[in-house]
Structures are given as C-alpha cells and as structure tokens.
Amino acid sequence: MRRAILLMAVAVTVLAVVVGAALATPPKGTTPTPLTRATLGKFDAENQGIEVESEQRSADAAIAKVVIEPGGSTGWHHHPGVALVAIKSGTVTEYDVKCEKSIYKVGEGFVESNDEVHLVRNLGNAKAVLYVTFIVPTSTPPDGLLVDELQPKGCNAR
C-alpha cells in the first residue's frame, strides 16, 4: 500500500512539472546576450538619495543585451532579484499580471522586482534593443536570471 501511494505521489509530481512546463509561455523572437557578471558580495551603498542594499546575502550584478524582433515577446516570467531595464532602440509594451500595459520608448526604462510576473512585447515594426542590469543573489545560476511563468488567467497577451 505504501509503495502504491509513493508511486502515485511521484506520478502526480512528474505530471505537474510536465504540464506546468507545457503551459509556460516561452519567449519568441527574443535573443538575450549575456555581456558580463560580477559578484558584489554583501553591500550597502548610498549617494545623492539613491540607496542600494543586499541586506543579508551576497549579490551579483549581471548585464545582458536583449533584442526583441517585431512581434516578439519575452514570454511570461519573473526575476529572482531586481532588473533595471533601459530601452536602447525601438518601443516595447510591458504587461503585468493584471494585464495592464505600459509602453516604453527609446531612452526610457523600467524596474522589475518583487517576483512580479510580467511579459515584454515588441508591437512595433523595428527591432527593440534593451540593456538589462540584474542584481540577483550570488547563488542564482546563469540560466536563472529569468524564470518562466504561466500566462495569467484572463490575459491574452503573449
């Protein structure tokens, strides 16, 4: 009986992982290029009213260039730390978990934090180029800067 229950629990877990991965919204027309990464350690910095602090753990800074083709999307995701996004060229539309959108153009930027689920799309006719600075726990693996998420119910943005 114990063995049957254990096998059932394993089967349900495997099914949940496979179905969850299948329902995630993968990126399309998006090319991320890692540029650099460095360990900052534990830090507390302040200058001219701007404060940054890692509080209790070591943090890394990682920088990536992200190109989103016209019609492309990052897929629904969140970040394990903080992402500071600068728009180098093009225009992007960011959707939050409530399907509310914000539009960002060249020279603008936005911040992604607090495990907020979101999606970034290029609805324009030209490539959008973004530079993203991630501040993440040092233990974050290189492929863990972006965590795939399911599409929120009631939101058709992809």
Secondary structure as the mmCIF struct_conf table of DSSP 4:
data_model
#
loop_
_struct_conf.conf_type_id
_struct_conf.id
_struct_conf.beg_label_comp_id
_struct_conf.beg_label_asym_id
_struct_conf.beg_label_seq_id
_struct_conf.end_label_comp_id
_struct_conf.end_label_asym_id
_struct_conf.end_label_seq_id
HELX_RH_AL_P HELX_RH_AL_P1 ARG A 2 LEU A 23
STRN STRN1 ALA A 24 ALA A 24
STRN STRN2 LYS A 28 GLY A 41
BEND BEND1 LYS A 42 LYS A 42
STRN STRN3 ASP A 44 ASN A 47
TURN_TY1_P TURN_TY1_P1 GLN A 48 GLY A 49
STRN STRN4 ILE A 50 GLU A 53
TURN_TY1_P TURN_TY1_P2 GLU A 55 GLN A 56
BEND BEND2 ARG A 57 ARG A 57
STRN STRN5 ALA A 59 SER A 73
BEND BEND3 TRP A 76 TRP A 76
STRN STRN6 HIS A 77 HIS A 78
BEND BEND4 PRO A 80 GLY A 81
STRN STRN7 VAL A 82 SER A 89
BEND BEND5 GLY A 90 GLY A 90
STRN STRN8 VAL A 92 ASP A 96
TURN_TY1_P TURN_TY1_P3 VAL A 97 LYS A 98
STRN STRN9 LYS A 101 TYR A 104
TURN_TY1_P TURN_TY1_P4 VAL A 106 GLY A 107
STRN STRN10 GLY A 109 GLU A 112
TURN_TY1_P TURN_TY1_P5 ASN A 114 ASP A 115
STRN STRN11 HIS A 118 ARG A 121
BEND BEND6 GLY A 124 ALA A 126
STRN STRN12 ALA A 128 PRO A 137
TURN_TY1_P TURN_TY1_P6 THR A 138 SER A 139
HELX_RH_3T_P HELX_RH_3T_P1 PRO A 142 GLY A 144
BEND BEND7 LEU A 145 LEU A 146
STRN STRN13 VAL A 147 ASP A 148
STRN STRN14 LEU A 150 LEU A 150
HELX_LH_PP_P HELX_LH_PP_P1 GLN A 151 PRO A 152
TURN_TY1_P TURN_TY1_P7 LYS A 153 GLY A 154
#
